Amino acid sequence: MRLAADLVAFSARLGHDFRRPDLLVRAVTHSSISSATRPSNERLEFLGDRVLGLSIATALFGADERAAEGQLAPRFNALVRQETCAEVARDLGLGEVLKLGRSEMMSGGRRKEALLGDAMEAVIAAVYLDAGFDAARDVVLRHWGPRIAAAATAETRDAKSSLQEWAQARGLPPPAYVETAREGPDHQPLFTVEARLSTGETASGTATGKRAAEQAAARALLARMEQKND
């Protein structure tokens, strides 16, 4: 089986030359276009999630020998969550090579965060089945590398949860999040989200994923409120 030109280019960006091209084809095949003879990427997604998790956990464990479990866990969660997988997928142009049914394509499937995150996990599984764990780990480290390095030193707490806890402690309802802008091409959109408290205070955040933008907005609003109350 020979890969189409767009998948050959994607494979090059990924940094892995598939000995079994059918694995990559399956990894980019969404259930909306699957059939008895064309399996979807859902089973690969299941496997890729575990391969990604072990790769990230091992990298974090070695990156900071003094970090306690309570520090490693939030770093791990930040790196394997769906929005981070989707960010890596956008960096690689994965949305452009996905095989989608017409309805999914028309509804913007190539830029949906959940779909991109799932497909990225499926691609990792395809590399694992094609060449083993070391090859899959190398792909993960290559494309998650800067994020892993940043996670070892950055504060990775869940800002949305922290802001909600702050609001609840003061008898306020949970914050609201409103998408106020979306820019950029379909394969790499940039979202701006505004976090709002019932008391009227707001703050905005911008990121390549909607959930990441919500986190950025929550972080900005929490910092503003904590500074205001100091």
C-alpha positions in Angstrom: 0.0 0.0 0.0 1.3 3.4 -1.0 0.5 6.6 0.9 -1.1 9.5 -0.8 1.1 12.6 -1.2 -0.6 14.5 1.7 0.0 11.6 4.1 3.6 11.2 2.9 4.1 14.9 3.8 2.4 14.4 7.1 4.6 11.4 7.9 7.6 13.6 7.2 6.4 16.3 9.5 5.7 13.6 12.2 9.2 12.3 11.7 8.3 8.6 11.2 8.5 6.6 8.0 5.8 3.9 8.2 6.7 0.4 7.1 3.0 -0.4 7.3 1.3 2.6 5.7 -2.1 1.1 6.4 -1.7 1.9 10.0 -1.4 5.6 9.3 -4.4 5.5 7.0 -6.4 3.9 9.7 -5.2 6.5 12.3 -6.6 9.3 10.2 -9.9 7.6 9.4 -12.8 9.0 11.4 -15.8 6.9 12.3 -18.0 9.1 10.1 -16.5 7.5 7.0 -15.6 4.1 8.3 -17.0 0.8 7.0 -16.5 -3.0 7.4 -13.6 -2.7 5.0 -12.4 0.7 6.3 -11.9 0.6 10.1 -12.0 3.8 12.0 -9.2 5.1 14.3 -11.2 4.5 17.6 -9.3 1.4 18.7 -6.0 3.1 17.9 -7.1 6.1 19.9 -7.5 3.8 23.0 -4.0 2.4 22.6 -2.4 5.7 21.7 -3.7 7.3 24.9 -1.8 4.7 27.0 1.4 5.0 24.9 1.3 8.7 25.2 0.7 8.5 29.0 3.6 6.2 29.6 5.9 8.3 27.3 4.9 11.5 29.2 5.1 10.0 32.6 8.6 8.6 32.0 9.8 12.0 30.6 8.4 13.9 33.5 9.9 11.5 36.0 13.3 12.0 34.5 13.0 15.7 33.9 12.7 16.7 37.6 14.2 14.2 40.1 13.1 16.3 43.0 9.4 16.7 42.1 6.9 15.0 44.4 4.0 12.9 43.1 1.7 15.9 43.9 3.8 18.0 41.5 4.1 15.4 38.8 0.4 14.6 38.5 -0.8 18.0 37.4 2.0 18.3 35.0 1.1 15.0 33.5 -2.6 15.9 33.3 -1.8 19.1 31.5 0.4 17.3 28.9 -2.0 14.4 28.0 -5.3 16.3 28.1 -7.3 16.6 24.9 -6.5 20.2 24.2 -2.8 19.6 24.4 -3.1 16.7 21.9 -5.2 18.9 19.7 -2.5 21.6 19.8 0.2 19.2 18.7 -2.2 17.9 16.0 -2.7 21.5 14.7 1.1 22.1 14.7 1.5 19.0 12.5 -1.4 19.9 10.2 -3.2 16.6 11.1 -6.6 18.1 10.4 -5.7 18.6 6.8 -5.2 14.9 6.2 -8.1 13.4 8.2 -10.5 11.2 6.3 -14.0 12.4 7.2 -17.6 11.8 6.2 -19.3 14.6 4.3 -21.5 15.7 7.2 -18.5 15.8 9.6 -16.5 17.7 7.1 -19.2 20.2 6.5 -19.6 20.8 10.2 -15.9 21.8 10.6 -14.6 18.4 11.7 -11.0 19.2 10.6 -10.7 21.8 13.3 -12.7 20.2 16.1 -10.6 19.9 19.3 -12.0 16.5 20.3 -11.6 15.0 16.9 -8.0 16.3 16.5 -7.0 15.1 20.0 -8.4 11.6 19.4 -6.7 11.4 16.0 -3.3 12.5 17.5 -3.6 9.6 20.0 -4.4 7.2 17.1 -1.3 8.4 15.2 0.9 7.7 18.2 -0.6 4.2 18.4 0.1 3.7 14.7 3.7 4.5 15.2 3.8 2.1 18.2 2.4 -0.8 16.2 4.6 0.0 13.2 7.9 0.2 15.0 7.5 -0.3 18.8 7.5 1.8 21.9 10.9 3.5 21.5 9.8 4.9 18.1 6.5 6.1 19.5 8.2 7.6 22.5 10.6 9.5 20.2 7.7 10.9 18.3 6.0 12.1 21.5 9.2 13.6 22.8 9.9 15.4 19.5 6.5 17.1 19.4 5.8 17.4 23.2 9.4 18.3 24.1 9.0 22.1 24.6 5.8 21.5 26.6 7.4 18.9 28.8 10.3 21.3 29.5 7.9 24.0 30.4 5.7 21.8 32.5 8.7 20.9 34.7 9.1 24.6 35.8 5.7 26.2 35.2 2.6 26.3 37.5 0.2 23.8 35.9 -2.7 24.0 38.3 -6.2 24.0 36.8 -7.0 27.7 36.7 -10.7 27.1 36.0 -11.1 25.0 39.1 -9.1 27.5 41.2 -11.3 30.4 40.0 -14.5 28.4 40.7 -13.2 27.6 44.2 -12.4 31.2 44.7 -15.9 32.3 43.7 -17.7 29.6 45.7 -15.7 30.6 48.8 -17.3 34.0 48.5 -20.8 32.8 47.8 -20.7 33.6 44.1 -22.0 31.3 41.3 -19.4 29.6 39.0 -17.7 31.9 36.5 -19.0 32.0 32.9 -16.8 31.6 29.8 -17.8 33.3 26.5 -15.9 32.9 23.2 -15.4 36.5 22.0 -13.2 36.0 18.9 -11.8 33.4 16.6 -9.0 34.1 14.1 -6.6 32.3 11.9 -6.9 29.5 9.3 -9.2 26.5 9.9 -6.3 24.2 10.6 -4.8 26.5 13.2 -7.5 28.7 14.8 -6.8 31.2 17.6 -9.5 31.5 20.2 -10.2 34.4 22.6 -12.4 33.6 25.6 -13.6 36.0 28.3 -14.1 34.7 31.9 -16.8 36.5 33.7 -17.8 36.7 37.4 -21.4 37.5 38.4 -20.0 40.7 40.1 -19.0 42.0 36.7 -15.3 41.4 36.7 -13.9 40.0 33.5 -10.6 38.9 31.9 -9.7 37.4 28.6 -7.3 34.7 27.4 -6.2 33.7 23.9 -4.8 30.3 22.8 -4.9 27.8 19.9 -7.5 25.7 21.7 -10.8 26.9 23.2 -10.2 25.1 26.5 -6.7 26.4 26.7 -8.1 29.9 26.1 -10.6 29.4 28.9 -7.8 28.3 31.2 -5.8 31.4 30.3 -8.8 33.7 30.9 -9.5 32.0 34.3 -5.8 32.4 35.2 -5.8 36.1 34.3 -9.1 36.8 36.2 -8.0 34.9 39.3 -4.7 36.9 39.4 -6.6 40.1 39.0 -9.0 39.3 41.8 -6.3 38.1 44.1 -4.3 41.3 43.5 -7.4 43.4 44.0 -8.1 41.7 47.4 -4.5 42.0 48.6 
